[in-house]
Amino acid sequence: MINIQAALLVSLAAFIVTPLVVTVAARLSQQQTKDKLMAKIKEYSELSSDASNAGVRNMYAALQKQGNEVLMQYYVVLYREAVVELALHVLVLGIIQNYYPVHVLNFSIQVWGLGDGLSSVGWYIISAILVFQLLVKPLKPKLRFFRPGWV
């Protein structure tokens, strides 16, 4: 049995929040920074490879260390972008879990991993994935505010 009211309300939240998250993430994207860091990483990789082939161990070690530092900066930028993309979803999930903890879909039997039904949090996650795959992903190339670097 499905709780239509809960399903519509939670799906509406996913329908509103998912495009908003994609838009905010695109606006705050650090694509240029990531491209510069990746170019530096490739440069250090090539230089350290040349130093290794030439047999200069000290230069190889120094270049590897610098390359690892740049790689760590790249990971920090990726982490910041991931936090931006997930923060609003986590906030909405917390609100749903706290103020609307209902079963959207009840099962007649116990399902491993889900229990006797699908909660509003699980329904939100499924709805957000569907909204992204069916709406945002196809429209991303066509709408500039879904892409990084739009102003």
C-alpha positions as CSV (number, residue, x, y, z in Angstrom):
1,M,0.0,0.0,0.0
2,I,1.4,3.4,-0.9
3,N,0.8,6.6,1.0
4,I,0.0,9.0,-1.9
5,Q,0.2,12.2,0.2
6,A,3.6,11.4,1.6
7,A,4.9,10.2,-1.7
8,L,3.8,13.4,-3.5
9,L,5.1,15.7,-0.7
10,V,8.5,14.0,-0.5
11,S,8.8,13.7,-4.3
12,L,8.0,17.5,-4.6
13,A,10.8,18.2,-2.2
14,A,13.2,16.2,-4.3
15,F,11.9,17.9,-7.5
16,I,12.6,21.3,-6.0
17,V,15.9,20.6,-4.2
18,T,17.7,18.5,-6.8
19,P,17.8,21.2,-9.6
20,L,18.6,23.8,-7.0
21,V,21.6,21.8,-5.7
22,V,22.8,21.3,-9.3
23,T,22.5,25.0,-10.0
24,V,24.3,26.1,-6.8
25,A,27.0,23.5,-7.4
26,A,27.5,24.8,-11.0
27,R,27.7,28.4,-9.8
28,L,30.2,27.6,-7.1
29,S,32.2,25.2,-9.3
30,Q,35.9,25.5,-9.2
31,Q,36.5,23.9,-12.6
32,Q,39.3,26.3,-13.6
33,T,41.1,25.6,-10.4
34,K,40.8,21.9,-10.9
35,D,42.1,22.2,-14.5
36,K,45.1,24.2,-13.4
37,L,45.9,21.7,-10.6
38,M,45.5,18.7,-13.0
39,A,47.9,20.3,-15.4
40,K,50.4,20.8,-12.6
41,I,50.0,17.2,-11.5
42,K,50.7,15.9,-15.0
43,E,53.7,18.2,-15.3
44,Y,55.2,16.9,-12.0
45,S,54.4,13.4,-13.1
46,E,56.3,13.8,-16.4
47,L,59.2,15.6,-14.7
48,S,59.5,12.9,-12.0
49,S,59.4,10.2,-14.6
50,D,62.2,11.9,-16.5
51,A,64.2,12.3,-13.3
52,S,63.7,8.6,-12.6
53,N,64.8,7.6,-16.0
54,A,67.9,9.8,-15.6
55,G,68.7,8.2,-12.3
56,V,68.6,11.4,-10.2
57,R,67.0,10.1,-7.0
58,N,67.0,13.4,-5.1
59,M,65.2,15.3,-7.9
60,Y,62.7,12.4,-8.3
61,A,61.9,12.5,-4.6
62,A,61.5,16.3,-4.6
63,L,59.2,16.2,-7.7
64,Q,57.1,13.4,-6.2
65,K,56.7,15.3,-3.0
66,Q,55.6,18.5,-4.9
67,G,53.3,16.4,-7.1
68,N,51.7,14.8,-4.0
69,E,51.1,18.3,-2.5
70,V,49.3,19.5,-5.6
71,L,47.3,16.3,-5.7
72,M,46.2,16.9,-2.1
73,Q,45.1,20.4,-3.1
74,Y,43.1,18.8,-6.0
75,Y,41.4,16.5,-3.5
76,V,40.6,19.4,-1.2
77,V,38.8,21.2,-4.1
78,L,36.9,18.0,-5.0
79,Y,35.9,17.6,-1.3
80,R,34.6,21.2,-1.1
81,E,32.5,20.7,-4.2
82,A,31.1,17.4,-2.9
83,V,30.1,19.1,0.4
84,V,28.4,21.9,-1.5
85,E,26.5,19.3,-3.6
86,L,25.4,17.2,-0.6
87,A,24.8,19.9,2.1
88,L,21.3,20.9,1.0
89,H,20.2,17.2,0.4
90,V,21.4,16.3,3.9
91,L,19.5,19.3,5.4
92,V,16.3,18.2,3.6
93,L,16.8,14.6,4.7
94,G,17.2,15.7,8.3
95,I,14.0,17.8,8.1
96,I,12.1,14.9,6.5
97,Q,13.4,12.4,9.1
98,N,12.6,14.7,12.0
99,Y,9.2,16.2,11.0
100,Y,7.8,13.6,8.5
101,P,8.8,10.1,9.6
102,V,6.2,8.1,7.8
103,H,6.2,5.0,5.7
104,V,5.5,5.9,2.1
105,L,5.4,2.4,0.8
106,N,4.3,-0.5,3.0
107,F,5.2,-4.0,2.2
108,S,3.1,-7.1,3.0
109,I,6.3,-9.0,4.0
110,Q,9.6,-8.2,5.6
111,V,12.1,-7.1,2.9
112,W,15.8,-7.5,3.8
113,G,17.4,-4.1,4.2
114,L,14.1,-2.2,4.2
115,G,12.0,-3.9,6.8
116,D,8.2,-3.6,6.5
117,G,8.2,-0.5,4.3
118,L,10.0,2.3,2.6
119,S,10.3,5.4,4.7
120,S,10.1,9.0,3.6
121,V,13.9,9.3,3.7
122,G,14.3,6.3,1.4
123,W,11.6,7.7,-0.9
124,Y,13.4,11.1,-1.0
125,I,16.7,9.4,-2.0
126,I,15.0,7.4,-4.8
127,S,13.0,10.5,-6.0
128,A,16.1,12.7,-6.0
129,I,18.1,10.2,-8.1
130,L,15.2,9.9,-10.5
131,V,14.8,13.6,-10.8
132,F,18.5,14.0,-11.5
133,Q,18.6,11.1,-14.1
134,L,15.3,11.9,-15.9
135,L,15.2,15.7,-15.7
136,V,18.5,17.4,-14.8
137,K,20.9,15.2,-16.7
138,P,19.2,15.5,-20.0
139,L,18.7,19.3,-19.6
140,K,22.2,19.9,-18.3
141,P,23.8,20.5,-21.8
142,K,20.9,22.6,-22.9
143,L,20.5,24.9,-19.8
144,R,23.5,27.1,-19.0
145,F,22.7,27.5,-15.3
146,F,23.2,23.7,-14.8
147,R,26.8,23.9,-16.2
148,P,29.9,25.2,-14.4
149,G,31.1,28.7,-15.1
150,W,27.8,30.4,-16.0
151,V,27.3,34.0,-15.0
